[in-house]
Amino acid sequence: MKKILISLTIAALFFSCENEPDVDVPVVTVAISNIDFFTATCTVTVSPIGATQRAGLIIGTVSGLTTDTINIPGTLSDGQLVLTLTDLLSETLYYYKGYVSDKQDNFIYSSTSSFTSATIDLALSSNTVLTTYQGGQYNIDVSCNTSWSVESGYPSWCTVSPLSGNENGTITVTIDENTISASREAEITIRSGTVTQIISVTQGTVSMPMEMIFVKGGTFLMGAQATDPSGDNYDSEAFDDESPVHSVHLDDYYIGQIEVTQKLWYDVMKGYPVSPTEKYGLGENYPVYNVSWNDIVGTSGAYYEYKGIKYYENGFIYRLYIHTNKKCRLPSEAEWEYAARGGANNKYSGSDIADDVAWHWGNSNDESNYGTHPAGGKKPNKFGIYDMSGNVGEWCSDWYDAGYYMNSPADNPTGAATGVGRVFRGGNWFLNTWYSRVSYRDQSGPDYRSPQNGLRLAYDAE
């Protein structure tokens, strides 16, 4: 421990009665030493010894020592008064001055000086514990330059050991299995003096909060072309990046029956990147929107990897895993189109008539019917999946490449290796029916947020 010595030698002011004879003027030396986080040593030395009777120290945190002061009196011994200052606050500026009295009981005060108590450095290797319903043990390193302790008040399903330590150490947080039908949260406080660090604990539940549709794998013709009316997947409205039409085989998987709702997003994330509004659609069963690809997939922290994509703990999908113990992902572009076609070859997902299955600009642009609509409000396709045409565009896992279909693998393609934008599919309420076609491709940067974009979940069949 580094010791700090502050010495102050003062020719004191001497106040005496008008008719008293001259006496020697005392000299007061105040030394502050052994400054720690919560304590310090004060030595008041007076010379000459015979000229004084009492001594002491006035200390406080206000300059001038006019308020919030403590007077610590004492008795001189051989011209010295040694005081131990206790209950100091760490990293705090203190003002002080010494005093003595002469034989006539006149008080002599030194000028004011100051010192700062030592700084506590308290840090944790992690301030977050995210765990599935199964619970487990999690080690967190404590870095501190003095003693620390764990405050009481956290729930019984959390156990912390040890409950205190001196300087650096490791605590183990043990989370019991969650047998209730709801996720749960807790806070564990680590304290050193006035400095605290909080460990936020989130534990999920075993239930899956939305319906997932099993999609039997198979082979289909992906894409569309506008050049040969008698050819496969002809569509006069097809863009160049939708061709060539090519054969793709997919394994079995699951995909969301509806788009992720505002309720599900909020239950998992406890907030939104951009809050939904009445203007664009507000309600528990409305699809979430204004969420970027990075909001969904995450950008930092712990992660799991799924189909070549890392899903980080600050993203929605990883947090959903904590709540459900189910590792979900975004669908690939090929999986999205296969599910949207639903085993048929309609122009839109489930029909050749857009109004049957899609919310688009033609039916969502007036004052009473503007914006998104509750999920599942139109007819489903043959797989029983809703809103894959219109309502909100849906992010996929792939990087976008306009020429990717020229060289796409035949089995379980996952998109280009790199790119600038991520794929989203299905059109949306703000665009006309041209963009609601099952083969239409769109893209934007991973940070892009829009009132027209949301997501749908997927995971592999086990």
N, C-alpha and C positions, 0 to 999 in steps of 0.2 A: 504494500500500500504506500503510495507516494505521500509523504508528509509535506504539509505546507506551513510555513512559518511567516506570520505577519507581525511585525513589531512596530510599535508606535511610541516614540519618546516625545513627551510634550512638556513644555514649560507651562504649568497650569496657571490659571487665573486665581488669584487669592483675594477672597472677600473677607474683610475683618471689620470689627467695630472701630469707630472713628478715634476713640480714646485709648485703644489697646496699644501696648508697646510693639515695636517691630519684632517679627519672628522670621525664621528662615522660611522661604517659599518652597513647598514640597514639589518635587519632580515626580510625575507619574509615568511609568512605563507599562503599556498594555501589550501583551504578546498573545496571539492566537496561534495555536499549534495543533498537530494531530487532527487536522480537519478530515472528517469522514463523511459518509452519507447522512448520518443522523446524529453524530456527536462531534465535539471539538473540545479542546482544552484551552482555558483562559488563565493567564498569569498576570496579576496586577502587582507591580513592584513600586514601592514608594520610598523616596529618599529626600531628606533625612528621616530616619525611623522615628525619632522622638517627636516629630512635628505633627503626627497624625494619630487618630484614634480608630477610625473605621474606614472601610473601603468596600467597593462593590462594582458591579457592572450593570449597565442598562443596555438591553439588546432588543431589536425589533426588525421588521421588514419594511418600515416606512422611513424614508430619508428625513432626517431632522429629529427622529425619535419623539415625535409629538403624539402619536397614537400607536395602539397595538404594540406596546412595549412590555417587557418583563424586567423587573428590578431584582437582581440577584445580590443581596448583601452578604457580607462575610467579615471575619475578624482577621486582622493581619497577624502573621507569625514571622518574626524576624524581618519585617518589612515586606512580606509577600502574602498575597492571597491567591491560592490556586483553586479554580473552579472547573468542574466538568459540565459542559453544556450538553444536555440530552434532548431527545425528542425534536431534533431539527428536521426540517423538510429537505429532501435531496434537491440538488440543483437550484438552490434558492439563495438570493442575495440578502445578506444580513448586515444591518448597520449596528454599530456599538460604540459606547464610550465608557471609560472608567471614571470613578470618582473616589475622593478621599475627603475626610473632614479633619480640620485642625483641632487644637486643644480647646478652642472656643466654640467648637461644633459648627463652624462655618464650612460649607461644602464647596469643594473645588472640582470642576468637571474638565475632563480633557475634551479636545475637539473630536468630532465624529469620524470614524473610519469604517471600513466594511470588509467582508470576506464572503465567498461563495462556497456553499457546501458542495460535496462531491456529486458527480452525475452518475445516476444508475443507468447502465446499459442492459436492457432486457429484450431478448429476441427469441423467436421460435422458428424452427425449421419449416413449420407449416402451421397456418392458422385455420385449417379446414380439415375436417374428417367427413368424407362421403362414403357411406356404406350401404350395401343392400340389406334386405330384411334379415339375412343370415348373421349380420354383425361380424365381429372379429376383433383382433388386437392391432393397435396402431401405435407405433413409436414416434415420438416427437422430441427432438433435441431442444434443450433449453440452454441458451447462451446468456450468462449474466455475470457481472463483476462483483456481486454480493449475494446474500442469501435471498431466497424466494420461497413462496408457498402457494399451494392450490387452495382457493377459497371454496367454502362449502356452498351448497345451493343448487348443484346440478342434480338431475333426476337419478333415481336408483338404477335405471337400466344402463347407466354409465358408471364405470369404475376407473379411478385414476390412481396410479402408484408410480413413484412415491408421492407423498403429499407435500414434501418440502425438500429443499436442497441448498447447498452452499456453492455458489458460482455455477459452473457448467455441469450439465447432467442430462439425463434422458427420462421422460415420463412415458408410461404405457397407458393408453386409453383403451379400455375393453368395453365393447358394445354388445349387449345381450341380443339374442334373436328377437325380432319384432313379430309377435303373434297376433297383433291387431290388424284391422283392415285399412289403416291409414298410416301415412308416413309420419315421422316425428322428428323434432329438432330440439337441440339443447345448446347451452353455452357453458364453457368451462373457463374460469378466470384464473390466470396466473398473476400473482402480485409480488412486487418487491418495493417496499416503501409506498410511494404514491404512484409508481409506474405499474401499469397493467398490460397484459396481452390476453386476447380472447381467442379461444378455440371454438369455432362454430361446427357443431355436429349435425349432420342430416342423415337420417336413415329411412330407406324406402320400405315399401310394403310388397307383398307377394303378387298382388293382382295386376293385371294388364288393364289400363283404364280406357281402352277403346277397342272396337271390333276390328280384327284383322281377317282378311279373306285369303284362304288357301288358293294358290294359283298353280295348277298342275303344269309342269314344264312341257315343252314341246318345240316344234319348229314352225316358224311363220315367215312370211315375206314382209320385211320391214322397209318403210319408206314409201314414196309415191313418185309418179312421173306424169308429166303433162304433154308428152310428145306422141304417144301411141295409144289412141283410144281403145284399141283391141288388146293392148298389153296388160300385164299384171299391175294392179294398184294404180290404175289410171285416175288422175284427178286434174281437171283443167286448171285448178288454182294452185297446184304444187309449185314450190320454189325449187331452185337448182340444188340447194343443199339437202333436199329430201330424196335425192336420187344419187346413184342408181338403186332401184329396188333390189334387195339382196336377201338371201336366206339366212336366218339366225336361229340357232338352237339355244334354249334356256333350260336350266335345271328348275326344280320346284322351288317356290318361295311363297312368302306371305306379303300382302300389301294392305294398307289401310282401306277400310270400307269407305271412309270419308276423309276429307282433309283434316289436318290437325286443327282443333278448335281453339278459340280464345281461352276457354276454361282450362283445357289441358295445358296449354303453354303457361298460363298464370300459375296453375297448381304446381308445376314443376319449377319454374323460374322465379316465382314470386314477383313478377313484374314483366314489362315489355320493353324492347328496345325503343319503340315508339308506341305510345298508348293508342288503342283503337278509339274511334270517334263515331258519333251518330252519323256523321256525313258519309262515311264509308262502310258503315255496318258495325253495330255494337251489340254484343250479347254472348252468353256462354256457348251457344251452339253455332255461332258464326265462325268462319275460318279465321285463324290468325293471319295477319298481313303485316307489311312493313318489317319483315324479318329477312335478313341477308343470309347468304350461304354460310358466312362465317359465324353469324349468330347461332345457326343451327348446328354446325359441325364443331365450332370452337376454334380457339387459336393458341391456348396455352394450358399448362398444368399436366396432370396425369392424363393418359389417353388409352383407348383400345383401338386396334387396327382391324378394319373390316373391309374386305374387297379392295384393299389398297388405299383406303382412306383412313386417316387418323382422326378419331372423334375425341376431342379434348374436353377436360372437365369443366371448362367455363362455357361450353356449348349446350344447347337444349338436349341433344340426343344422349350425351353422356349423363346429364342430370336425370333424364328419363330412365336410364339404366339403373341409376342409384335408387330411384323410386320403385322400380318394377322388377329388378334383377333380370331384365331382358335386354340383350344387346341388339338394339335396332340400328338402322342405317337409312340413308336415302336410297331410293331405287336407282338402278342404272337407267340410262336413256332407253336401252332396249327393253328392260323389264317394264318400264313405264308404258311404252307403246304397246307391248304385248298385252298388258292388263287393260289398257284403254280400248284396244280392239275387242277384247272380251270374247274371243273365239269367233268373231264375225268380221265382216269387211265393210262396215259402215263408214261413212265420211266423218261422222262425229262419234263419240263414245256411247254406243247404244242405239243410234238412230241416224237416218239420213236427213232428219228434220231437226235443226239446231234447237228450236224452242222446246222440243220434247225433253232434252237432256242438258241444256246449257244455259247459264246466265251470261249474256253477252251485251254489247252496247245497244243492240236493238230492243232489248227488253229490260234494260237496267239504267236508262239514262234520263228518266223523268224525275221530277222532284220527289214524288211519293215512292219511288222504286229505284233509288239511286244507290250504286255501290254494290258491295257483296251481299250475299243472302245466306240464311242458315244452311248449314251443310245437310245434304240429303234431301233437298226440296224438289229436285227433278227426278225423272225416272232413272233407275240404274241400268247398267249394261247387262249383258247375259251372265257375267261373272258375279253380279250383285254389287258392283262398285259404283259409287255416285260421284258426280261433278268432275270427272276427268276431262270433260270439255267445259271451259268457261269457269265462272266464279272467281277463283284465283289461279294464277299460273303456279306451277309446282316445280320446285328445285329438284334436279337430279344430281347424282354424284359425279357425272362426267365433266371433263374439260370439253369445251366446244371446239370443233374443227369442222369448217364448212365442207371439206373434202373427205371427212372420215369414212363415209360410206364406200368410197373407192377402195379402201384397204381394210375394212372392218373384219375382224376375226369372225368365223362362223359360229363359234361356241362361246356363249356368255361374254360378249364384248363389254368392256368397261370404259370405252372412250379413249380419247387421245392421251398421250403420256404427259403433255404439258399444254398450256394455253393461257389465254388472257381472261376469258369469260367461262363461267359455269353454265351448263345447260338448264333451262327450265322449259316446261311443256304445258300444253293444254289451253293456251290463250287465257283470257280473263274477261271480267265483266266490262272493262273499259274499251275492249277491242271488238271489232265486228266478227262475224262468224268465220271469216276467212282463217282467222288465227285459232279457232276452236277445233280445227280438224285434227284427227288423231296423228297425222304424220307431220304436222307443223313443228318446226324447231325454232327455238329462240335461245338467247344467251345474254348474260351480263356479268360484270365483275363481281367477285365474291363479297364485296362490301355493299353491294347495291341493295337498297331498301325501297319498297314501293307499296302503295295501297292496293296494288294489283297482284302481289306475289306472296305465296305461302308455301306450304309443303305437305307431303304425304309420306308416311313411314313405310318401311319394308324391313324384312329380315328373312334369313334363309330358313327353309324347311329342315327340320331336324330328323 
